[in-house]
Amino acid sequence: MDLSIIHTIAYILHMLGILGILVLLLLQTSKKPRKFNTGILHSAATALVAGLILVGIQYPLNEENAAEYPLYDNTKIAVKLGIVLIILVLGYRQNKKSVFTTGAWATLLGLTVANIVIAYAW
């Protein structure tokens, strides 16, 4: 299979993973009490794995065609990786609790939005 096809599939999965986190958190906006949806963890894990694949595949693709596949900013990738890992850790801690507190919900939502803003603004 061509690496560019794997790159495209990983990119789509990464976008769907981040979108999944955002949608699942936004669905809890008006609910009282909020319940933690384990789909948030699955979406974050999908985004993490797909992001790692994207970064790993970018280097050989850059060697083939540097104009079409420029290298990523590693600092940006490290920050985004840290944010997704924090989302996963907070999600796993929240998964064990019976109530999804407003503070935890807002933190996860803020981290997700920050990750999206970093991806497009940086």
Secondary structure by P-SEA (a helix, b strand, c coil): ccaaaaaaaaaaaaaaaaaaaaaaaaaacccccbbbbaaaaaaaaaaaaaaaaaaaaaaaaaaacccccccccaaaaaaaaaaaaaaaaaaaaaaacccccaaaaaaaaaaaaaaaaaaccc
